[in-house]
Amino acid sequence: MQRAGLLFGLYFFFIAFRGRFMALYYEENGLSDSQIGTLLGVASLIQLFAAPFASKIADRYNSHALVSLVCNGATIVFFLAQIIALPSVSPMLSRDQRFALLFVLRCFDSAFIAPTYPLLTAMCIAALRREHGECGHTKFGQKRLWGAVGWAVGSLMLGLLLDLAGAWIVHPCVLISGLGFVIALYIWAENPNPKPSANAKSGYATVRVDSGDSDEPSDASDEENNEDVSFLAVLRILLGPPGGDAEPKPKASPARLKVLLFLVLTFLLGAVMSTVENLLFLFFGDDLHASNFVCGLSVVVTVVFEIPILAYAPRLLELAGTTNLMIVATTAFAIRGVGYTLASNGYWVLLCEPLHGVTYACAHTASVAFFAERMPQRLEASAQGILSSLTGMGMFVGTIAGGFVLDAFGSAVLYRGAAVLIMVATSAFMLSDQIEVAMRRCLGVAGGGVTGLGAYKRVPSHTDDFVTLTLALILTLTLTL
């Protein structure tokens, strides 16, 4: 299973060259903050439709690696066209014409890159379950941490190379890193995962391009593999009990309320995180006058704190559960968002960056486990496609709105506003247990606790009280600053 870690590392090394630095690239070509926000946000909008569509095809035909190979080959072509076409024709075009050209190329590029991560995640989870049994998905973070390493190395390398050589260096970097990932993915497809252990029976079909040679029988029949995997079908299963049993529930079911609030929080966290993922380097360059190297170094700092959390993800899930991991993630973002607006230079911002690692690692671990535990294994890619779309929808809204806020009001309003928004949503999520108790009384249902979320272990109540007080303090400080 070391190959899964290598794949994540190569994939994130590749997207590091087309990640946060793109905002600076667009700014150098004369685009406004609102136009930059629109270009970066459209990628998330395309992801909303492209990821579930490709995941559905991959699940239906059991061709996860093949779909991913095709998508990555195409995205290399469209991304290189984007960064090569603009400098070639830029002198002949107005700013609005440059924006229109980039918008078209960005749409095609985003459509092909969007499905890759959910497909890669589904392939990894399926392999882990074959190797370690039904709880194999809890070890996902230990493989995903290599993606953080690739992201850090790529970002630091690009920041240094941009300062030393200029923008042209992006072209060979994208080509070499992209081809490296495609080759590694092809090798994965031709040589699938290790044989499962004696007690690791899985119902998920093999993930190689041609899965007909699998030695492991699948518990799912051909009829199951060809069943409806539409967005609504997956959503119905998701709102049912853990494990994929979508029995009918009352419309105001407490368990369904908890799930819906978790999904809302995931969407909003994607929205506020997009202001960092897509617009932070504009803040670094315009407000703090930081170099490209400092921008890349900020990514390394986040990864240093992200890796241990991903490495110990199974233990964290056991101790805290998905609910409290998500609360930790949103709290860390709120502190960091306010901290950005208090910094006087790029190096001071580096003190806030460890909280990004905490936010991303905790939220990612919680959300992947949440979806994996509630979906049948045969729909793993579809489940991760829904997660990718939900996050993508949030990032689309956050990036476009963030670009306009940055243009009109500046970075202080943007990041403090994002902190307030996520803390209000977190407070509502934490109150869902109290709402559940009230709903139980209204529905005349006996018992208490978090019904239908048996997979999401709660920590002792004194820990909840501590988290509640901490959130209240952060929200108060955010509003007063």
N, C-alpha and C positions, 0 to 999 in steps of 0.2 A: 504493500500500500504506500510505499515511499513515492511511487509514480504519481499518486494523486497530489501529494505535496509539491512535487516538481511541476506538475501542470498548473496548479494555482500560482506558484512562484513565477513561471514564465508568462502566464496570462496577465498578472498584475504588473510585471515588468514591462510588458507590451503597452498596456493602457496608461502607464505612468507617462509615456511620451505623448499621449493624447489627452491628458487629464487637466489638472488645474492650470497648467501653463497656457492653455488655449485662450484663456481670458486675456492674458498679456499679449498674446499673438494678435488677437482681434483688435485690441486697443492700439497696437502699433500700426495697424492698417486703417486707423481713423474712425473706427466705429464708436458710437456712444455707449454709455453703461446700459441703457435700456435695450439697445440693439444687441449688445453682448449677452444680456440676460435672456433675450428672446432666442438667440442662437443656441445657447447652452440649455435653455429650458425645453426647446423643441425635441432635443434628444430624449428627454424623459417622457414627453408626450408620445413619441413614436414607440418608445419602450412599452408603454401601456398596452399597445395593440400587438406589437411584433413579438414580444416575449411569450404571451399565452398562445399565439397562433403557431409559432415554431415549436413550442413545448407540446402542443396538442398533436402536431404532426409526428414529433419524435415519440410520444407515448403510443400513438395509434399504430405506427409502423415499426416500433422498437428500433429506431435509428438515431439515437441521441448523438453519437460521435459523428455520423455522416452529416447530419444537419449542422452541427457545430463547425465541422470542417468547411462546408460550403459558405456558411455565414462569415467565418473569419477570413477566408480568401477574398470574399467580396468587400469586406470592410477595409482591408488593406488598400485595395484599389481606389475606393471612394475617398478614403482619408488622404492618401497621397495626392489625389486630384484636387482635394480641397486646399492643401497647403502649397501646392505647386501652381495651380491655376490662378490663384489670387495675385501673387507677386508678378506673374506674367502679364496680366491684363489690367492691373491696378491703375497705372497712369492714365489709361483711356476711360476709366469709369468714375462716376461720381460715388459719393459715400453710400447713397441709397442703392445704386446699382451693384456695388460690391456686396452690400448686405444681401440683396436678392440672390446673387450668384452663390454666396456662401450658404444661404438658407436652403437652396435646392440640394447642394452637395451634402450638407449636414443631415438632411432628411434621409437620403439614401444611406449614408454612412451609419447613422443611428439605427436604422431599420435592421441592418445586418449585425451590428455589434450587440444589440439588446438581448438576443436569446442566449448568448454564449454563457454568461455567468449562471443563470438558472439551470441550463442543461448540464454544465460542469458540476454544479452543486448536486443535482439529482444523480448523476453518474457516480459521484463520490459517496453519497449516502447509500446508494444501492450496493456498492462494493463493500462498504463498511458493514452493512447488514449481512451480507453473505459471509463475511469473514468473522464477524463478532456476534451475530445473532440479531434479535429484534431491537436490542438497545444499542446497536452499532452507531446509530445517528448521533448519539451523545458524544462520540469521539470526533465529530466533524471539525470542531475547532482546532484540534491538533493537526489536521491537514490544512485547514484554511490559514493557519498562522504563516505558512510559507508564502501565501499571497501577500501578506503584510511585508514580509522581507523583500519580495520582488518589487512591491510598490515603493518602499523606502529606497532601495538601491537605484531604481530607475529614476525617481524624482531627484535624488541627490546628484546623480550623474548628469541628468539633463540640465539642472540648475547651473552646475559648474561648467558644462560644455557651452551653454548659452552665453555665459559671461566671457568665456575664452574664445569661442569660434563664431558665435552669431547664430541666427535663426536657421541657416541652411543645414545645420547639423541634425535637425529633427528628421530630415528626409531619410538618411541612411539608418538612423536609429529605429524609426518606425518599421522600415522594410526588414531589417535584420531581426528585430525582436518579434515582429509578427510572423515571419517565416519560421523562426525557431519554435514558436508556440504551435503553429500548424503542424510542423513535423512531429513534435512531441505528442500531439493529439492523435495523429495518424498511427504512431507506434502504439499508443494506448488502445486504439481501435483494433489493430491487428493482433495484439497480445493482451487479452483482457485480464481481469483481476485474478488474484490468487484463489485457489480452491477454498471453499468455506470450511470452517472447523466443524467437528462432528455435531455440535449443538447449534450451529448457525444456519438453520433452514430459513430460506427467504422465498417470498412469493414474487419477487421482482425479477423480470427476465434480464439476461445479460445485456451489457451496454455496448458491446462492440458493434461494428457496422453490420456484420453478418452474424446473427445470433443463433443460427440454426445448428451450430456445432456444440452448444452448451451441454456439458455433462450433468448439470444440475436440473432436475425436473422442476417445473414451475407449478405452484399451487393454483395459479390463475389459468383458466381455460382460454382457448382462443376467443370464445364469445366474450369473456370478461375483458380481454385485451382490446377488443374492438367496440366496447361499450361507449356510451356517450361521455366524452370528456370535455364538454363545452364549459365555458366560464360559469354559467349558472349551475350546472351539475356539480362542478367542483365546489362552488360556494355553498351549495346545499349540504354537501358532505362536511365541509368545514364548520358549518354552524350546528352540526349534529354533535353527538358525544365523541370523545377521543377514540381513535381507532377506525374512523370512517363509517360508523353505523349511523346513517342519517334517518333515524326514526322521527316521525312527526312530533313536534313540540308545540306547546301553547305559544301563541304569537308573542306574548310578553314574557317568555321563559327567562328566568334569572340567568341560567347558564348561557343562553343566547345573548343576553345583554352583556355579560362579561366578555364574551368573544368579540362582539361588535365594538365595545369600547377599546379592546386591545387593538383591533384593526384600525380604529380611528386614531389611536395614539401612534401606531406605526406610520400612518399616512402623514400626520403632523410632524413627526420626528424627521421623516424624509424631507418635508418642506423646509424646516428650519436648518437641517443639515446641508441642504443645497446651497444656502447662503455662504457656507464655508467651502464646500467642495468646488463650487463654481465661481464664486466672487471674492474669496478671501485674498487672493493674490493681487486683485485690484486695490484692495485696502492696504496691502503690504507696500505696493509700488507707489500709489498716489498719496496716501496719507502718511505712511511711515518711511517712504523712500528707501526701502530695503532692496538689496541686490537679489538676482536670481538664485545665487547660492544660498542666501538666507531663506528664501522661499523653499528650496529643496531641503534644506536642513530642518525646517519646521516639520516636514513630513517624516523625517527620520525620528524626530523626538516623539511624534505620535505613535509610531510603530514600536518604539522601545517599550511603551506601556501597553500597547495592544497585544503584543505577542504573548506575554505571560497569561493574560486573561483567556486568550484563545487556547493556549496550551492546557490550562486547567479548567476548561469549559465543562467537562463532565462533572467535576467536583462542585463547581459553582452552581450548576443546574440542580444537583442533589441537595445542596445546602440552602440555596435561596429560591430556586424555582424561577420560571419565566417571568412571573409578575414582578418580583422584586428586582430582577436583573434589568428589566425595562425601566423601572423607576430610578435605579442607579444611573442608567444611561441618560435619561432626560434631565436628571438633577445635575449631572456633570456638564451637560451642554449649557444649562442656564448659567452656571458659574462661569463657564468659559466665555459665553457671549458677552456678559458684563465685563469680564476681564479684558477682552479685546479693546473696548472703548476707553479703558483706563491706561493703556500702554502708550509710551511716548516714542518708542522705536521698535524695529523688528526683533531685536534680541529680547526685549521685555515680553513680546508676544510669545516667544518660545517657552516662557514659564507657564503659559496657559495651554500649550499644545498637548501635554500629557493627558489632559481631560478629553481631548478628541479621541485618543486611543481607548480610554475608558468608555466613552459614549458608543463608539462604533463597535467595539468588541462585545460589550454587554448587550447592546440592542441586536446585533447580528446573531449572537448565540441564542438569545431568547426567541427571536422571531423564527429562525430556522428550526429550532426544536419545537416551537409551537405548531408550525405547519406540518412538520414531519410526524409528530405524534397524533395528529388528528386526521391524517389522510391514509388511505390504503397504499401499500407499497407500489402497486401497479400504476398509480397516478402521481408518483413522486415528482416527475418533471412538471406536470401541470400545477401541482401545489406550489412549487418554487417559482413557477411562472406567474401565479397569482400574487405571490409575495413581491416579486420583482415589479409587477405592474402597479401594485399598491404603493410601493416606495417610489416608483417612477412618476406616478400621478402627483404625489406630494412634492417631488423634486421639480416637476414641471411648474406647478403653481408657485412654489417657493422661489425658483430661479427667476421667473419672469417678474413676479411681484417684487422680488428683491432688487432686480435691476432698476425698476422704476423708482423704488424707495431710495436706492443709492443715488440715483440721478437727482431726485427732488429734495431729499432731506439729509443725505450723508450717511456715513457708516455707523455713527453712534445710535441714531434712531433705528437703523436696520437691525443691528445685533442686540440692542436692548429690547426692541420690540419682539424679536424672535425668542428671547429668553422669557419674556412675560407670557407669550402665547403658549410655549411648551409647558410652562409651570401651571398655567390655568388648566390645560388639558390633563396634565398629570394629577392634579388635585381632583378633577372629576373622575378620573380612572380609579384613584384610591378610595373614593367615596362609593364606588360601585358595590362594595360589600354591604354597606349600610342600605343602599338602594335595594339590593337583593333581599335583605331581611324584610324590608317594608313590603316588597313585592310578594314574598312568601306569605306574609300575613294576609295580604289582600287576596291572594289566590287560594288561601287556606291549606298551604302545603306545610307539613311538619318538617322540623329539622332546621339546620342552619349550615353556614359554611359556604364554600364555593362549589355549588353543584355543577356536575358535568365537566369539571376541570380537574379530575382526579390526577391527571398527569402533572399538574402544576402544584408542587408541594409548597405550602406556606411555611414561613419561618415563624418562631414564637412571637406573640403579640407585642412583647416589649420592643422587639426589633421594628415592628410596624410603627409603634409610637415614636421611636427615635427617627425613623425615616420621615414620618409626618411632620414632626417638629422641625427637622432639617429643611424640608420643602417649604414650610411656612416661613422660615427665616430667610431662605434664598429669595422667595417671592417678594417678601417685604423689602429686602435690600435692593432687589431689581427695580421695584416701583419707585423707591425713594431716590436712587441714583439717577 
